[in-house]
Amino acid sequence: MDLFDLTGQVALITGATHGLGMAMAKALGKAGATLVVNGNTPAKMEAALANYRQEGFNVHGYLFDVTNEAQAKENITKIEQEVGPIEILVNNAGMIKRVPALEMDVEEFRKVVDVDLTAPFIMSKYVAKGMVERRSGKIINICSMMSELGRDTVSAYAAAKGGLKMLTRNLATEWAKYNIQVNGIGPGYFATDQTAPIRVNGHPFNDFIVGRTPAGRWGDPEDLEGTTIFLASKASNFINGQIIYVDGGILATIGKPSNE
């Protein structure tokens, strides 16, 4: 369908050498976008590009630190010169440190906020300069259920993701007049390589997530494809400052007793 066709558009996805970032990048590629993948580890980038190309995607890789303003600015300029105007930006790169607040070092806290909140601001600022000139663009910030909820040991992550929700709304407010849509996706708990060790029947956290999620399962990375394409496409041209939670219904309910 034409509304969801991204043919010829350049999409920059940060932190897309693995996991959910790769799943969202592949979704955009399936809709026709030319992919620009960011990462900061050469070996991961090489393996990721081989994976993308094996599946037939038109992909380019750029190694740089999204928290470094000079590197981000330089590489965004290079991408637009070498690949083309960036019409879709997915701010996916992120990190989490699970440390009780009383034990967390301030520098650790700042690092999480730098990656999860400051980097999306930097990337959006420099990509949006071209979008403003062209009067067109889509920015998708990858938020979290922790944009809405708290949980033990993730104070820095929750603070950053809550801030990212509000950054999304504020950038949407500033840039909507230039026909730039800024929205967010808040993934729930997904089946990835990182969660594989705990996605075992009988594991307390696995049982908690399955029981807490109305859909009764972990999300599959493919469950993010539709929302990603939607927010990157013409279908979302009048949607600004919204966060879509792809969480199997967790945020919609307070849960139920374990014996119910």
C-alpha positions as CSV (number, residue, x, y, z in Angstrom):
1,M,0.0,0.0,0.0
2,D,1.3,3.4,-1.0
3,L,0.6,4.8,2.5
4,F,3.3,2.5,3.9
5,D,5.7,2.6,1.0
6,L,9.2,3.8,2.0
7,T,10.9,3.1,-1.3
8,G,14.0,5.2,-1.9
9,Q,13.9,6.9,1.6
10,V,17.0,6.9,3.7
11,A,16.5,5.6,7.2
12,L,19.2,6.0,9.9
13,I,18.8,3.6,12.8
14,T,21.2,4.0,15.8
15,G,22.4,0.9,17.7
16,A,21.1,-1.4,14.9
17,T,23.8,-4.0,14.8
18,H,21.7,-6.4,16.9
19,G,18.5,-7.0,18.8
20,L,15.4,-4.9,18.5
21,G,17.3,-2.2,16.6
22,M,18.1,-4.7,13.9
23,A,14.5,-5.9,13.8
24,M,13.2,-2.4,13.3
25,A,15.8,-1.6,10.7
26,K,14.8,-4.7,8.7
27,A,11.1,-3.7,8.9
28,L,12.0,-0.4,7.3
29,G,14.1,-2.2,4.7
30,K,11.1,-4.5,3.9
31,A,9.1,-1.4,3.2
32,G,11.7,-0.2,0.7
33,A,13.9,2.1,2.7
34,T,17.7,2.4,2.2
35,L,19.2,1.5,5.6
36,V,22.0,3.3,7.4
37,V,23.0,1.4,10.4
38,N,25.0,3.0,13.3
39,G,27.1,1.2,15.8
40,N,30.4,1.6,17.7
41,T,32.0,-1.9,17.6
42,P,33.7,-2.8,14.3
43,A,33.2,-6.6,14.7
44,K,29.5,-6.2,15.5
45,M,29.1,-3.9,12.5
46,E,30.8,-6.3,10.1
47,A,28.6,-9.2,11.2
48,A,25.5,-7.1,11.1
49,L,26.1,-5.8,7.6
50,A,26.7,-9.3,6.4
51,N,23.4,-10.3,8.0
52,Y,21.5,-7.5,6.4
53,R,23.0,-8.0,2.9
54,Q,22.4,-11.8,3.1
55,E,18.7,-10.9,3.3
56,G,18.9,-8.5,0.4
57,F,18.7,-5.2,2.1
58,N,20.3,-2.0,0.7
59,V,22.4,-1.1,3.8
60,H,25.3,1.1,4.8
61,G,27.2,1.1,8.1
62,Y,28.7,4.0,10.0
63,L,30.7,3.6,13.2
64,F,30.5,6.5,15.6
65,D,29.5,7.4,19.2
66,V,26.1,8.9,19.3
67,T,26.9,10.6,22.6
68,N,29.7,12.5,20.9
69,E,28.3,15.7,19.3
70,A,31.3,16.3,17.0
71,Q,31.2,12.7,15.7
72,A,27.5,12.7,15.3
73,K,27.5,16.0,13.4
74,E,30.4,14.8,11.1
75,N,28.8,11.4,10.3
76,I,25.3,12.8,9.7
77,T,26.9,15.2,7.1
78,K,28.8,12.2,5.6
79,I,25.7,10.1,5.4
80,E,23.7,12.8,3.6
81,Q,26.6,13.3,1.1
82,E,27.3,9.6,0.5
83,V,23.9,8.0,0.8
84,G,21.3,10.7,0.6
85,P,19.1,13.0,2.7
86,I,18.0,11.3,6.0
87,E,14.3,11.1,5.9
88,I,13.8,8.7,8.8
89,L,15.7,8.7,12.1
90,V,15.2,5.9,14.7
91,N,17.0,6.8,18.0
92,N,17.3,3.2,19.2
93,A,20.8,3.1,20.8
94,G,20.5,2.6,24.5
95,M,21.9,1.1,27.7
96,I,20.8,0.1,31.1
97,K,22.6,-0.4,34.4
98,R,20.8,-2.4,37.1
99,V,22.1,-0.9,40.3
100,P,20.1,0.1,43.5
101,A,19.9,3.9,43.7
102,L,21.7,3.9,47.0
103,E,24.6,2.1,45.5
104,M,24.8,3.8,42.1
105,D,27.8,5.9,41.3
106,V,26.9,9.4,39.9
107,E,29.1,8.8,36.9
108,E,27.2,5.6,36.1
109,F,23.9,7.5,36.3
110,R,25.2,10.2,34.0
111,K,26.5,7.7,31.5
112,V,23.0,6.1,31.2
113,V,21.3,9.4,30.8
114,D,24.0,10.4,28.2
115,V,23.3,7.4,26.0
116,D,19.5,7.1,26.5
117,L,18.5,10.8,26.5
118,T,21.3,13.2,25.5
119,A,22.2,11.1,22.4
120,P,18.7,11.2,20.9
121,F,18.7,15.0,21.4
122,I,22.1,15.3,19.6
123,M,21.1,13.0,16.7
124,S,17.6,14.6,16.3
125,K,19.1,18.1,16.4
126,Y,21.5,17.5,13.5
127,V,19.3,15.3,11.4
128,A,16.4,17.7,11.8
129,K,18.4,20.6,10.3
130,G,18.1,18.9,6.9
131,M,14.5,17.9,7.5
132,V,13.5,21.5,8.3
133,E,15.0,22.6,5.0
134,R,13.1,19.9,3.1
135,R,10.0,20.4,5.1
136,S,9.7,16.7,5.7
137,G,10.9,14.0,8.1
138,K,10.1,11.3,10.6
139,I,11.9,10.8,14.0
140,I,11.1,7.8,16.1
141,N,12.5,7.7,19.6
142,I,12.7,4.3,21.3
143,C,11.2,4.8,24.7
144,S,10.3,2.1,27.2
145,M,7.6,1.0,29.7
146,M,10.0,2.7,32.1
147,S,8.9,6.0,30.5
148,E,5.8,5.4,32.6
149,L,6.7,3.1,35.4
150,G,9.4,2.7,38.0
151,R,11.2,-0.6,38.9
152,D,13.9,-1.5,41.4
153,T,17.5,-0.9,40.3
154,V,16.8,1.1,37.1
155,S,16.6,4.7,38.4
156,A,18.9,6.1,35.8
157,Y,17.2,4.2,32.9
158,A,13.7,5.2,34.1
159,A,14.8,8.8,34.5
160,A,16.3,8.9,31.0
161,K,13.4,7.1,29.3
162,G,10.9,9.3,31.1
163,G,12.9,12.3,29.8
164,L,12.9,10.8,26.3
165,K,9.1,10.7,26.3
166,M,9.0,14.4,27.1
167,L,11.8,15.2,24.7
168,T,9.7,13.5,22.0
169,R,6.7,15.6,22.8
170,N,8.7,18.8,22.9
171,L,10.5,18.3,19.6
172,A,7.2,17.4,18.1
173,T,5.8,20.7,19.4
174,E,8.7,22.7,17.9
175,W,9.0,20.9,14.5
176,A,5.5,19.9,13.5
177,K,5.2,23.2,11.6
178,Y,8.0,21.9,9.3
179,N,6.0,18.7,8.5
180,I,8.3,16.7,10.8
181,Q,6.6,14.1,12.9
182,V,8.4,13.1,16.1
183,N,6.9,10.1,17.9
184,G,8.1,7.2,20.1
185,I,7.8,3.4,20.5
186,G,7.8,1.9,24.0
187,P,8.6,-1.8,23.7
188,G,7.5,-4.2,26.4
189,Y,9.5,-7.4,27.2
190,F,10.8,-9.0,24.1
191,A,12.4,-12.3,23.2
192,T,16.0,-11.4,22.3
193,D,19.4,-13.1,22.7
194,Q,19.8,-10.9,25.8
195,T,16.7,-12.3,27.5
196,A,17.2,-15.9,26.4
197,P,18.7,-17.0,29.8
198,I,15.6,-15.9,31.7
199,R,12.9,-17.0,29.2
200,V,12.7,-20.4,30.7
201,N,9.6,-21.9,32.3
202,G,10.0,-21.9,36.0
203,H,12.4,-18.9,36.1
204,P,10.8,-16.4,38.4
205,F,11.2,-13.4,36.0
206,N,9.9,-15.4,33.0
207,D,6.8,-16.5,35.0
208,F,6.3,-12.9,36.2
209,I,6.4,-11.5,32.7
210,V,4.1,-14.1,31.2
211,G,1.7,-13.8,34.0
212,R,1.8,-10.0,34.0
213,T,1.3,-9.6,30.3
214,P,-2.4,-9.9,29.2
215,A,-1.2,-11.4,25.9
216,G,0.4,-14.2,28.0
217,R,3.8,-14.2,26.2
218,W,7.0,-12.3,25.5
219,G,7.0,-10.1,22.4
220,D,8.6,-11.3,19.2
221,P,11.0,-8.8,17.5
222,E,8.7,-9.0,14.5
223,D,5.9,-7.5,16.7
224,L,7.6,-4.1,16.3
225,E,7.6,-4.1,12.5
226,G,4.2,-2.7,11.9
227,T,4.5,0.2,14.4
228,T,7.9,1.1,13.1
229,I,6.7,1.2,9.5
230,F,3.6,3.1,10.5
231,L,5.5,5.9,12.3
232,A,8.0,6.1,9.5
233,S,5.5,6.4,6.7
234,K,2.9,8.8,5.3
235,A,0.2,6.9,7.3
236,S,1.3,8.8,10.4
237,N,1.5,12.3,8.8
238,F,-0.8,13.9,11.4
239,I,0.5,12.1,14.4
240,N,2.9,14.1,16.6
241,G,4.3,13.6,20.1
242,Q,2.8,10.2,20.7
243,I,4.3,7.2,22.4
244,I,2.9,3.8,21.2
245,Y,3.5,1.1,23.7
246,V,4.0,-2.3,22.1
247,D,3.8,-4.3,25.3
248,G,1.1,-7.0,25.0
249,G,-1.1,-4.9,27.2
250,I,1.0,-4.6,30.4
251,L,0.5,-0.9,30.8
252,A,-3.3,-1.3,30.4
253,T,-3.8,-3.4,33.5
254,I,-2.8,-3.6,37.2
255,G,-2.4,-7.4,36.7
256,K,-4.2,-10.2,38.5
257,P,-3.6,-12.5,41.5
258,S,-1.3,-15.4,40.8
259,N,-4.0,-17.9,41.8
260,E,-6.7,-16.4,39.7
